[in-house]
Amino acid sequence: METAIVTMIGGAIVASAGLMLDRRKQKARIDEVRSLLKADMSFDLECSVGFYDQLLKEWQLADPDWLATLQQLKDSNPTYCKNQEWMGLFDPLNSKVQVYDYYAASSELFDRIEQLYAELHSAIVGDVDQAVCESAQAELSDAIAQLKDCREQAVELLRAFGMEEAALAQAA
């Protein structure tokens, strides 16, 4: 009887130790994935900030390459696009919301700028009234000016990622 009890207690200890090891491994894997996502997203955001600066400069100089730079900017977030389902790993909740808000707002703005440019181009090519062209140009200029806000959001995300990584490094 004592042997059976000792065996059961030993089995329970071994099982709980196995569960603890599995949890530690799972937490380590999650931490590694989170760290890799943040590193990749930080790289994407750093590229985006450079593209924002380049696009705003090209717009001010009336450089026709600004549209190509806008496309590069749209393409500079592959980590988020390919890994949206993993955004749940971000701590705390405000980081998740901040990431989502940035990518949703910037994507919407990029699409709006392309649409406004197409409308302006159609108005110019279609020999429409000068007032219509000026109105379309003003709307496009306002949308381009909003890129500064998106750039600042990208910089804030980079800062947040940096602070979280520093806190995690101190805790480890």
C-alpha positions as CSV (number, residue, x, y, z in Angstrom):
1,M,0.0,0.0,0.0
2,E,2.8,2.4,0.9
3,T,4.5,1.6,-2.3
4,A,1.4,2.5,-4.3
5,I,1.1,5.8,-2.5
6,V,4.8,6.6,-3.0
7,T,4.5,5.6,-6.7
8,M,1.5,7.9,-7.1
9,I,3.2,10.8,-5.4
10,G,6.3,10.3,-7.5
11,G,4.2,10.1,-10.7
12,A,2.5,13.4,-9.7
13,I,5.8,15.1,-9.1
14,V,7.2,13.9,-12.4
15,A,4.0,15.0,-14.3
16,S,4.0,18.4,-12.7
17,A,7.7,18.9,-13.4
18,G,7.0,17.9,-17.1
19,L,4.2,20.4,-17.2
20,M,6.4,23.2,-15.8
21,L,9.1,22.4,-18.4
22,D,6.6,22.5,-21.2
23,R,5.2,25.8,-20.0
24,R,8.8,27.3,-19.8
25,K,9.5,26.0,-23.3
26,Q,6.3,27.5,-24.6
27,K,6.9,30.8,-23.0
28,A,10.4,30.9,-24.4
29,R,9.1,30.2,-27.9
30,I,6.5,32.9,-27.5
31,D,9.1,35.4,-26.2
32,E,11.3,34.5,-29.2
33,V,8.5,35.0,-31.7
34,R,7.5,38.3,-30.1
35,S,11.1,39.5,-30.2
36,L,11.5,38.5,-33.8
37,L,8.3,40.2,-34.8
38,K,9.3,43.4,-33.0
39,A,12.8,43.3,-34.6
40,D,11.2,42.8,-38.1
41,M,8.5,45.4,-37.5
42,S,11.1,47.8,-36.2
43,F,13.1,47.4,-39.4
44,D,10.0,47.9,-41.5
45,L,9.1,51.0,-39.5
46,E,12.7,52.4,-39.9
47,C,12.4,51.9,-43.7
48,S,8.9,53.6,-43.6
49,V,10.3,56.6,-41.8
50,G,12.9,57.0,-44.5
51,F,10.3,56.7,-47.2
52,Y,8.0,59.2,-45.5
53,D,10.9,61.7,-45.4
54,Q,11.8,61.0,-49.0
55,L,8.2,61.3,-50.2
56,L,7.6,64.6,-48.4
57,K,10.8,66.0,-49.8
58,E,9.9,64.9,-53.4
59,W,6.4,66.4,-53.0
60,Q,7.9,69.7,-51.9
61,L,10.3,69.7,-54.9
62,A,7.5,68.7,-57.2
63,D,9.6,65.6,-58.1
64,P,7.4,63.1,-60.1
65,D,9.1,60.2,-58.3
66,W,6.9,60.8,-55.3
67,L,4.4,58.3,-56.6
68,A,7.0,55.6,-56.9
69,T,8.1,56.4,-53.3
70,L,4.5,56.1,-52.2
71,Q,4.4,52.6,-53.6
72,Q,7.7,51.8,-51.8
73,L,6.1,53.1,-48.6
74,K,3.0,50.9,-49.1
75,D,5.3,47.9,-49.6
76,S,7.4,48.7,-46.6
77,N,5.2,46.8,-44.1
78,P,5.5,43.1,-45.1
79,T,6.0,41.9,-41.5
80,Y,2.6,43.3,-40.4
81,C,0.8,42.2,-43.5
82,K,2.1,38.6,-43.3
83,N,1.8,38.2,-39.5
84,Q,-1.4,40.0,-38.5
85,E,-2.6,36.9,-36.6
86,W,0.5,37.1,-34.4
87,M,-0.1,40.6,-33.2
88,G,-1.9,39.1,-30.2
89,L,1.5,38.4,-28.8
90,F,2.2,42.0,-28.1
91,D,2.1,43.2,-24.5
92,P,0.4,45.3,-23.3
93,L,-2.9,45.9,-25.0
94,N,-2.1,49.5,-25.9
95,S,0.8,48.2,-28.0
96,K,-1.6,46.0,-30.0
97,V,-3.9,48.9,-30.5
98,Q,-1.1,51.3,-31.4
99,V,0.2,48.9,-34.0
100,Y,-3.2,48.3,-35.5
101,D,-4.1,52.0,-35.5
102,Y,-0.8,52.9,-37.3
103,Y,-1.2,50.3,-40.0
104,A,-4.9,50.9,-40.6
105,A,-4.5,54.7,-40.7
106,S,-1.4,54.6,-43.0
107,S,-2.9,52.1,-45.4
108,E,-6.1,54.1,-45.6
109,L,-4.1,57.3,-46.3
110,F,-2.0,55.7,-49.0
111,D,-5.1,54.5,-50.8
112,R,-6.7,57.9,-50.5
113,I,-3.6,59.6,-51.9
114,E,-3.5,57.2,-54.9
115,Q,-7.3,57.8,-55.5
116,L,-6.9,61.6,-55.2
117,Y,-3.9,61.5,-57.6
118,A,-5.9,59.5,-60.1
119,E,-8.8,62.0,-59.9
120,L,-6.4,64.9,-60.4
121,H,-4.7,63.2,-63.3
122,S,-8.1,62.5,-64.9
123,A,-9.2,66.1,-64.4
124,I,-6.0,67.4,-66.0
125,V,-6.1,65.0,-68.9
126,G,-9.8,65.5,-69.3
127,D,-9.4,69.2,-69.7
128,V,-11.8,69.9,-66.8
129,D,-12.5,73.4,-65.4
130,Q,-9.4,74.9,-63.6
131,A,-11.4,75.2,-60.3
132,V,-11.9,71.4,-60.3
133,C,-8.2,70.8,-60.8
134,E,-7.2,73.3,-58.1
135,S,-9.7,71.7,-55.7
136,A,-8.3,68.2,-56.4
137,Q,-4.7,69.5,-56.0
138,A,-5.6,71.1,-52.7
139,E,-7.2,67.8,-51.4
140,L,-4.1,65.9,-52.5
141,S,-1.8,68.4,-50.8
142,D,-3.8,68.0,-47.6
143,A,-3.5,64.2,-47.8
144,I,0.2,64.4,-48.4
145,A,0.5,66.7,-45.3
146,Q,-1.2,64.0,-43.2
147,L,1.8,61.7,-44.0
148,K,3.7,63.7,-41.3
149,D,1.2,62.4,-38.7
150,C,1.7,58.8,-40.0
151,R,5.5,59.3,-39.8
152,E,5.2,60.4,-36.2
153,Q,3.1,57.3,-35.4
154,A,5.8,55.2,-36.9
155,V,8.4,56.9,-34.8
156,E,6.3,56.4,-31.6
157,L,5.9,52.7,-32.4
158,L,9.7,52.4,-32.8
159,R,10.2,54.1,-29.4
160,A,7.6,51.8,-27.8
161,F,9.2,48.7,-29.2
162,G,12.6,49.9,-27.9
163,M,11.3,50.6,-24.4
164,E,9.6,47.2,-24.3
165,E,12.8,45.4,-25.4
166,A,14.8,47.3,-22.8
167,A,12.3,46.4,-20.0
168,L,12.4,42.7,-21.1
169,A,16.2,42.7,-21.1
170,Q,16.2,44.1,-17.6
171,A,13.7,41.5,-16.4
172,A,15.7,38.6,-17.8
